[in-house]
């Protein structure tokens, strides 16, 4: 094992439209999170506000958990959707939950919003959550870590179930026309799991899942959370290399679009820092090691 490093998140404040900006658009929260047309309006307005290169969907990390049966607190104009009461009391109960139905609910609205944005000529980044983030919307985290220690077979089955659903969501995002996928699991970062468990999760779940995703996707690039990228490198599962994408400074977001179809993964910085300039016109991409 190499050195398991963590990434210090710099985006401290929640990125969102203010109430006055929402009023001008005729939108209100949390209702705007639930409908494809309002999601489209939110995505375009946020792109314009930050002068971004692409629209982002969705605006929270609870979509997958909700689609699997999680009880979500939709919040208000000040705080977006987040986990509510847990729908499961154990990891065994998580195993009994149905797989995601992509033809109904808010997850369908998100995918439909992606299609609409593409039809309108927009580039789209669709965010997908990792297993610990999804589990946070389903069961008390203490039950997760308890099962990982005392019921490893049950924990493995749950993580396999989540992998299946994450990959299915990625496929649906691709079918909806997403240009980029963002994959993040901040609830499973090294600062929470610790180096030993972080390496174990990278080896048993993250790397195998990303290899399957690499084999299934076409010309999409996956923008990894830097916490995930650093865990893969620290565990000896991936390597960095640089690609020249511009002769001069270029934003991270633009660089991500320019490597679409040329690199499978990047994770140099948080996607919330997409407007940060890469002064040398180079972006770091990640290659998974074979084996």
N, C-alpha and C positions, 0 to 999 in steps of 0.2 A: 504494500500500500504506500502511495505517496502521501504528501501532506494534504489532509482534508481541510480545505479552506472554505470559509463562508463569504458571502457577498453582503456588504453593508448597504442596505437600501437607502437611496438618497431622496426618493420621492416621499417625503414625510406627510404631506397634506393630500387628502383625497382629491383626485382630479375630477371636476364636475362643472356643470353649468350652474350659474347662480339663479336664484328664484326670478329675478327680473328678466334674465335672458330666456328662461323657460316661458314666462308669461308672454313675451313678444312672439314666441313660436306657437302660442296657444296650447302649451303642454303643461302637465302637472305630474308630479311624482307622488307616489310610486306607480300610478296608473300607466305612465308612459313606458314602463319596463315590460308591459304585458302584451303589447300589440305590435304587429310587424310594421305598420305605417308609422307609429310613433317612435319605434326603435330606429327606423330609417331616418326620421327627422332628427332624433337625438344624435345619431352617429354623424350625420352631415354637419350638424351645428358644432359638435365637439371638434371635428376635423378642421372646420373653418376657424374656430376660436384658437386652436393651438397651431394653426398654419401647418397642418400635417400633410403627409403624402398619401395616407390611406384612412378609410373609415374602420372603426373598431367595434366589434360585437363580442359578447354582450357587455353589460356595464357592472357586472358582479360575478362572483365565483360560486353561485348557488344553483345554477341552472341544472347541472347534472344531478346533484343531490335531490333537488325538487322533483326532477323527472323520475327518480327512483323511489319516491315516496316521502322524501324529507318534508318537514313542516317548516316553511320559510316565513320569516318576519319581513314583510316587504318594506318596512321603514317609512320614511317620509322624504321631504325635500332636502333634509340635512344629512340623513344617513340612508344609504341604499339597502337593497335586500341583503339579509344575513340569516344565519341559522336561528331557528326558533326552538321549540321543544324537540327533543329527540324522538324519532319515531321507532327507534330500536333500543333495547336495553342490553343487548349483547351482540357479539360478532356472529353468533349462530343465527340471530334474527336478521342480520344484514344479508346472510346467505339466502334467506327466504324471500327477499324482496324481488320483484319482477325486474327484468332487464328494461332498459329505456325504450319507450315507445316514441319514435320520432315523428309519428303522425298526429300527435295531440299535445296540448299543453304549451307552456312557454318555450320549450326547446324547439318546437315546431315554428313558433313565431320568430325566433332568432334565426333559424335557417331560412325561412321565407324572407326575412328582412335582408339577409345576405344576398339572396337571389335578386331581389328588387334593386339593391344597390349596384349589383353587377350589371343589371339591365340598364341602369342609369349611367353607366360608364365609370363607376367608382372602383378603385382598388379596395379590397377588404381584407382585414386581418381578423380572424376568428379565434377567440381565446378558449382554450381547453384546460381544465383543472386536473391535477394529479390526485392520487388515491387518498392522501391524508386530508387534503382540502375537501374532497367529496365526503369522506367519512365524518368530518367535522359537522356536516349537515345532517348526519344520520344517527350517530351514536356518540356517547360520551367518550372523549379521547382516552380516558383511563381504561375503558374496556378494550380499546385498540391495543394499547401497550401491554395490558394484562394478557390478552390472547397471544401476542407476539412472543411473550415470555413463557407462558404456561400451556398454550394450545397452538403451537406453531402450524399444525396441519390445518386447523380451522382458519388461522390468519392467512395462510397461503391460498386457501380456497377463496377467501374474500378478495384478496389482491388479484387473483386470477379472474374473478368475476368483474372487478373494476377495470382490469386491463381490457377485457372483452368489450365493455361498454365505452371506454375511452377510444379504442380503435374504431368502434362503430360510429362514434360521434365524428371522429376525424374523417372517416369515409363520407359521411353525410355532408360535412363541411366542404369537402372537395367537390362533391356532386353539386353543391349549391354555388360553386364558383369561387370560393375563397382563394385569394392569392397567397396568403401567408397564414400559418397556424402559429399561435403562441401557446406554449406549454409551461405552466407554472404550478408549483406545489409548495408554497412558502410555509405551509403548516408541517411540511416534512423536511425542512432545512436542517443543516448541520447544527445550528444553534439550539434546535429543539431535540433532534435525535441523538446528537453526539457523534463523534467520529466513527466509532465501531458500528453502531446501528446504521449510520448514514452510508457507510461502505456496503453493508449487507443489503440495504434497500436498493442501492445503485446497481449491485450485481444481480440480485434476484428479481428485481422488478423493472427499474428504469431502463437499463441498457437493453434487456430483451424486448421490452415494449417498444422502444424507439427503433430497434432493428426491424421489428415487424412493420412499424409505421413506414420506415424507409423503403421496405420492399413493396408496400401497397400504394404509396402515394405516387403521383406522377411528377409534375414539375413544381410542386409547392416546396417552399423552404419553411422549416420549423424554427421559430424564434424561441429558444429556450430561456427560461428564467436563469440568470447567472448563477443562482444558488444550485440549480440542477446541473448546469454546465461544469461548474467547479467541482461538484461531487463526482461527476463522471471522470474528470481528468485526475482528481486526487485518488480515485480508486483504480487508476490504471486502465480505464475502459475507453478512453477517448483522447484525442490529441488535437491541439490547436494548429492552425496554419493561417496565413494571411492571403487575402485576395485583393488585388488592386481593382477598385471599381470606379475611380475618378482620378483626374489629374491633380485636382486640388481638394479643398475641404468639401465634405459631403455629409449630410445628416445621416444618423444611424438608420432612420426609417427609410430614407431613399436607398441606402446601401443594401438594406434587407430586400427591397424590391429588385434591385439590380442583380442580386445573386440568385434570384428565383430561377430554378432549373439548372443552376450551376453548382450549388452547394446544398447539402441536405439539411444542415443545422448551423445555426449561429447562436450566440448567447453571450456576446461581449458585454452587453449592458442591459438594464431593465428596459422593457418595451415602453415604459412610462417616460423614458429618457430619449424617445425616438427623435426628438428635434436637436439633440446634442450633436455637435459637429465632430466628425473624424477628420482631424486636420491633414493627415497625410493621404487621404483618399483611399485608405486601406481598411478592410473590415476583417475581423478574426472569425473564421468558421471552424466548425468542430467536425471531426471525422471519428466515427466509432471504430474501435479496433475489432478485428476479426477474432472469432473464437469465443 
